[in-house]
Amino acid sequence: MILNKKHIVFDWNGTLIDDAWIFVDILNALLKKRNLNQINLIEYQEMFCFPLSDFYQNLGFDVTPDAFSILKEDFVFEYNKRQFSAHLFPDTVDTLDKIKSHNIQLSILSASNQKILSSLTDFYSINRYFSNILGVDNYEAVGKEILGFEMLKNLSESQSDIAMVGDTDLDYKISQELGIDCILISRGHQSHKRLSALDCPVVCSLADLLE
């Protein structure tokens, strides 16, 4: 499905790493602290969206500026305690190896904070696969589109030879803005039902990309 491309741009959270459950765990800690209803993974995948302030508001959080600032700090504090608890999906390394064996270049484009992203890709020992590992400079998942345009300018491949692989409608939206193909994987942060409503292929795993 992607082996005819020359460069694949991967999202990180929920695409290469199985971490949606950590986000649910953290959110439930924050919800409990504020006496709000907790959620499970299925509910999370149906609700998760960008901008994050909309998602938090839908969960019942106060997202006025001061309250949202405290909420972000609480989330980062809780995330730092758990960030190395997740694992790469079982087919991540094998899929990256097989794609690289076809002389295809790889990059990561993430809405995660750059410092966190760099520490995680280093922790999981996968830096060697990627020409670029790009995250945003904030903790609000803002700026991924801008990073994408900057990355595209520095790639030698034409847009028709590049594809994005992600797990949310944001990845699809960015791919459309960049003018590149997109494939979404439905085991991450948004449900198969939601992703299937978008005008792009949806698969169940990274291994499916090779078929």
PAVOTI-678905 format. One record per residue (C-alpha): z, y, x; chain; residue number from 1. Coordinates in nm, 2 decimals. Layout:
<tizas>
(tiza (Z; Y; X); "A"; NUM)
...
</tizas>
This chain:
<tizas>
(tiza (0.00; 0.00; 0.00); "A"; 1)
(tiza (0.07; 0.24; 0.29); "A"; 2)
(tiza (-0.08; 0.06; 0.59); "A"; 3)
(tiza (-0.40; 0.27; 0.55); "A"; 4)
(tiza (-0.21; 0.59; 0.63); "A"; 5)
(tiza (-0.14; 0.74; 0.97); "A"; 6)
(tiza (0.20; 0.89; 0.90); "A"; 7)
(tiza (0.47; 0.80; 0.66); "A"; 8)
(tiza (0.75; 1.05; 0.57); "A"; 9)
(tiza (1.06; 0.88; 0.45); "A"; 10)
(tiza (1.35; 1.02; 0.26); "A"; 11)
(tiza (1.69; 0.91; 0.38); "A"; 12)
(tiza (1.96; 0.87; 0.11); "A"; 13)
(tiza (1.88; 0.59; -0.13); "A"; 14)
(tiza (1.55; 0.52; 0.05); "A"; 15)
(tiza (1.64; 0.38; 0.39); "A"; 16)
(tiza (2.01; 0.36; 0.34); "A"; 17)
(tiza (2.20; 0.20; 0.04); "A"; 18)
(tiza (2.44; 0.48; -0.03); "A"; 19)
(tiza (2.42; 0.58; -0.40); "A"; 20)
(tiza (2.75; 0.39; -0.46); "A"; 21)
(tiza (2.93; 0.61; -0.21); "A"; 22)
(tiza (2.82; 0.92; -0.40); "A"; 23)
(tiza (2.95; 0.76; -0.72); "A"; 24)
(tiza (3.28; 0.68; -0.55); "A"; 25)
(tiza (3.32; 1.04; -0.42); "A"; 26)
(tiza (3.22; 1.19; -0.76); "A"; 27)
(tiza (3.48; 0.98; -0.94); "A"; 28)
(tiza (3.75; 1.10; -0.70); "A"; 29)
(tiza (3.65; 1.46; -0.77); "A"; 30)
(tiza (3.62; 1.40; -1.14); "A"; 31)
(tiza (3.96; 1.23; -1.15); "A"; 32)
(tiza (4.12; 1.52; -0.97); "A"; 33)
(tiza (3.99; 1.75; -1.24); "A"; 34)
(tiza (4.08; 1.52; -1.53); "A"; 35)
(tiza (3.71; 1.46; -1.62); "A"; 36)
(tiza (3.54; 1.14; -1.73); "A"; 37)
(tiza (3.43; 0.91; -1.45); "A"; 38)
(tiza (3.09; 0.75; -1.42); "A"; 39)
(tiza (2.93; 0.43; -1.30); "A"; 40)
(tiza (2.62; 0.37; -1.08); "A"; 41)
(tiza (2.39; 0.32; -1.38); "A"; 42)
(tiza (2.50; 0.65; -1.54); "A"; 43)
(tiza (2.47; 0.82; -1.21); "A"; 44)
(tiza (2.11; 0.71; -1.16); "A"; 45)
(tiza (2.03; 0.84; -1.51); "A"; 46)
(tiza (2.19; 1.18; -1.45); "A"; 47)
(tiza (2.14; 1.26; -1.08); "A"; 48)
(tiza (1.91; 1.56; -1.04); "A"; 49)
(tiza (1.83; 1.88; -0.84); "A"; 50)
(tiza (1.95; 2.14; -0.81); "A"; 51)
(tiza (2.29; 1.99; -0.75); "A"; 52)
(tiza (2.46; 2.26; -0.95); "A"; 53)
(tiza (2.28; 2.14; -1.27); "A"; 54)
(tiza (2.39; 1.78; -1.20); "A"; 55)
(tiza (2.76; 1.88; -1.14); "A"; 56)
(tiza (2.75; 2.10; -1.45); "A"; 57)
(tiza (2.62; 1.80; -1.66); "A"; 58)
(tiza (2.92; 1.60; -1.53); "A"; 59)
(tiza (3.15; 1.86; -1.66); "A"; 60)
(tiza (3.24; 2.04; -1.34); "A"; 61)
(tiza (3.30; 2.41; -1.33); "A"; 62)
(tiza (3.00; 2.55; -1.13); "A"; 63)
(tiza (3.09; 2.92; -1.13); "A"; 64)
(tiza (3.06; 3.05; -0.77); "A"; 65)
(tiza (3.42; 3.01; -0.65); "A"; 66)
(tiza (3.47; 2.68; -0.82); "A"; 67)
(tiza (3.14; 2.54; -0.69); "A"; 68)
(tiza (3.23; 2.65; -0.34); "A"; 69)
(tiza (3.55; 2.45; -0.36); "A"; 70)
(tiza (3.37; 2.15; -0.51); "A"; 71)
(tiza (3.12; 2.15; -0.22); "A"; 72)
(tiza (3.41; 2.16; 0.03); "A"; 73)
(tiza (3.59; 1.87; -0.15); "A"; 74)
(tiza (3.27; 1.66; -0.16); "A"; 75)
(tiza (3.20; 1.71; 0.21); "A"; 76)
(tiza (3.56; 1.62; 0.30); "A"; 77)
(tiza (3.54; 1.30; 0.09); "A"; 78)
(tiza (3.19; 1.22; 0.23); "A"; 79)
(tiza (3.31; 1.25; 0.59); "A"; 80)
(tiza (3.57; 0.98; 0.52); "A"; 81)
(tiza (3.31; 0.74; 0.38); "A"; 82)
(tiza (2.98; 0.83; 0.55); "A"; 83)
(tiza (2.97; 0.53; 0.78); "A"; 84)
(tiza (3.06; 0.28; 0.50); "A"; 85)
(tiza (2.71; 0.24; 0.37); "A"; 86)
(tiza (2.45; 0.01; 0.52); "A"; 87)
(tiza (2.08; 0.03; 0.57); "A"; 88)
(tiza (1.89; -0.17; 0.30); "A"; 89)
(tiza (1.84; -0.53; 0.41); "A"; 90)
(tiza (1.46; -0.47; 0.45); "A"; 91)
(tiza (1.48; -0.13; 0.62); "A"; 92)
(tiza (1.45; -0.23; 0.99); "A"; 93)
(tiza (1.20; -0.51; 0.92); "A"; 94)
(tiza (0.98; -0.28; 0.72); "A"; 95)
(tiza (0.99; 0.00; 0.98); "A"; 96)
(tiza (0.90; -0.26; 1.25); "A"; 97)
(tiza (0.60; -0.38; 1.05); "A"; 98)
(tiza (0.47; -0.03; 0.98); "A"; 99)
(tiza (0.51; 0.07; 1.34); "A"; 100)
(tiza (0.32; -0.24; 1.45); "A"; 101)
(tiza (0.02; -0.08; 1.28); "A"; 102)
(tiza (0.04; 0.23; 1.50); "A"; 103)
(tiza (0.16; 0.44; 1.21); "A"; 104)
(tiza (0.38; 0.74; 1.29); "A"; 105)
(tiza (0.71; 0.78; 1.10); "A"; 106)
(tiza (0.93; 1.07; 1.01); "A"; 107)
(tiza (1.24; 1.14; 0.80); "A"; 108)
(tiza (1.26; 1.44; 0.57); "A"; 109)
(tiza (1.59; 1.47; 0.40); "A"; 110)
(tiza (1.80; 1.70; 0.18); "A"; 111)
(tiza (2.10; 1.59; 0.38); "A"; 112)
(tiza (2.27; 1.82; 0.62); "A"; 113)
(tiza (2.10; 1.79; 0.96); "A"; 114)
(tiza (2.43; 1.73; 1.15); "A"; 115)
(tiza (2.52; 1.45; 0.91); "A"; 116)
(tiza (2.17; 1.30; 0.91); "A"; 117)
(tiza (2.15; 1.30; 1.29); "A"; 118)
(tiza (2.49; 1.13; 1.33); "A"; 119)
(tiza (2.39; 0.86; 1.08); "A"; 120)
(tiza (2.05; 0.78; 1.22); "A"; 121)
(tiza (2.22; 0.76; 1.56); "A"; 122)
(tiza (2.50; 0.54; 1.42); "A"; 123)
(tiza (2.25; 0.29; 1.27); "A"; 124)
(tiza (2.04; 0.30; 1.59); "A"; 125)
(tiza (1.70; 0.38; 1.42); "A"; 126)
(tiza (1.61; 0.70; 1.59); "A"; 127)
(tiza (1.35; 0.53; 1.80); "A"; 128)
(tiza (1.13; 0.47; 1.50); "A"; 129)
(tiza (1.08; 0.84; 1.41); "A"; 130)
(tiza (0.88; 1.13; 1.55); "A"; 131)
(tiza (1.08; 1.37; 1.34); "A"; 132)
(tiza (1.43; 1.35; 1.18); "A"; 133)
(tiza (1.47; 1.66; 0.97); "A"; 134)
(tiza (1.76; 1.76; 0.75); "A"; 135)
(tiza (1.86; 2.09; 0.59); "A"; 136)
(tiza (2.11; 2.35; 0.72); "A"; 137)
(tiza (2.34; 2.34; 0.42); "A"; 138)
(tiza (2.55; 2.11; 0.20); "A"; 139)
(tiza (2.37; 2.19; -0.13); "A"; 140)
(tiza (2.05; 1.99; -0.07); "A"; 141)
(tiza (1.85; 2.31; -0.06); "A"; 142)
(tiza (1.55; 2.37; 0.16); "A"; 143)
(tiza (1.38; 2.03; 0.18); "A"; 144)
(tiza (1.04; 2.18; 0.06); "A"; 145)
(tiza (1.05; 2.44; 0.34); "A"; 146)
(tiza (1.12; 2.18; 0.60); "A"; 147)
(tiza (0.83; 1.97; 0.46); "A"; 148)
(tiza (0.59; 2.26; 0.51); "A"; 149)
(tiza (0.71; 2.32; 0.86); "A"; 150)
(tiza (0.68; 1.96; 0.95); "A"; 151)
(tiza (0.33; 1.94; 0.80); "A"; 152)
(tiza (0.21; 2.22; 1.03); "A"; 153)
(tiza (0.33; 2.03; 1.33); "A"; 154)
(tiza (0.17; 1.70; 1.24); "A"; 155)
(tiza (-0.18; 1.61; 1.38); "A"; 156)
(tiza (-0.27; 1.40; 1.08); "A"; 157)
(tiza (-0.46; 1.54; 0.78); "A"; 158)
(tiza (-0.28; 1.54; 0.44); "A"; 159)
(tiza (-0.49; 1.25; 0.31); "A"; 160)
(tiza (-0.35; 1.04; 0.60); "A"; 161)
(tiza (0.01; 1.11; 0.52); "A"; 162)
(tiza (0.24; 0.96; 0.25); "A"; 163)
(tiza (0.59; 1.03; 0.14); "A"; 164)
(tiza (0.83; 0.75; 0.04); "A"; 165)
(tiza (1.14; 0.85; -0.15); "A"; 166)
(tiza (1.38; 0.77; -0.44); "A"; 167)
(tiza (1.39; 1.08; -0.66); "A"; 168)
(tiza (1.17; 1.32; -0.85); "A"; 169)
(tiza (1.24; 1.58; -0.58); "A"; 170)
(tiza (1.04; 1.37; -0.34); "A"; 171)
(tiza (0.76; 1.35; -0.58); "A"; 172)
(tiza (0.77; 1.72; -0.64); "A"; 173)
(tiza (0.76; 1.80; -0.27); "A"; 174)
(tiza (0.48; 1.55; -0.21); "A"; 175)
(tiza (0.28; 1.74; -0.47); "A"; 176)
(tiza (0.35; 2.07; -0.31); "A"; 177)
(tiza (0.25; 1.94; 0.03); "A"; 178)
(tiza (-0.06; 1.78; -0.10); "A"; 179)
(tiza (0.02; 1.42; 0.01); "A"; 180)
(tiza (0.06; 1.09; -0.16); "A"; 181)
(tiza (0.39; 0.96; -0.28); "A"; 182)
(tiza (0.55; 0.63; -0.35); "A"; 183)
(tiza (0.90; 0.60; -0.50); "A"; 184)
(tiza (1.16; 0.33; -0.47); "A"; 185)
(tiza (1.38; 0.26; -0.77); "A"; 186)
(tiza (1.69; 0.12; -0.62); "A"; 187)
(tiza (1.83; 0.46; -0.49); "A"; 188)
(tiza (1.97; 0.77; -0.66); "A"; 189)
(tiza (1.75; 0.77; -0.97); "A"; 190)
(tiza (1.66; 0.49; -1.22); "A"; 191)
(tiza (1.33; 0.31; -1.25); "A"; 192)
(tiza (1.29; 0.45; -1.60); "A"; 193)
(tiza (1.30; 0.81; -1.48); "A"; 194)
(tiza (1.08; 0.75; -1.18); "A"; 195)
(tiza (0.82; 0.56; -1.39); "A"; 196)
(tiza (0.77; 0.88; -1.59); "A"; 197)
(tiza (0.62; 1.04; -1.29); "A"; 198)
(tiza (0.25; 1.02; -1.19); "A"; 199)
(tiza (0.29; 0.80; -0.88); "A"; 200)
(tiza (0.35; 0.44; -0.78); "A"; 201)
(tiza (0.71; 0.30; -0.82); "A"; 202)
(tiza (0.82; 0.00; -0.63); "A"; 203)
(tiza (1.15; -0.19; -0.61); "A"; 204)
(tiza (1.20; -0.21; -0.24); "A"; 205)
(tiza (1.07; -0.11; 0.10); "A"; 206)
(tiza (0.92; -0.45; 0.15); "A"; 207)
(tiza (0.71; -0.39; -0.15); "A"; 208)
(tiza (0.54; -0.11; 0.04); "A"; 209)
(tiza (0.36; -0.36; 0.26); "A"; 210)
(tiza (0.20; -0.55; -0.02); "A"; 211)
</tizas>
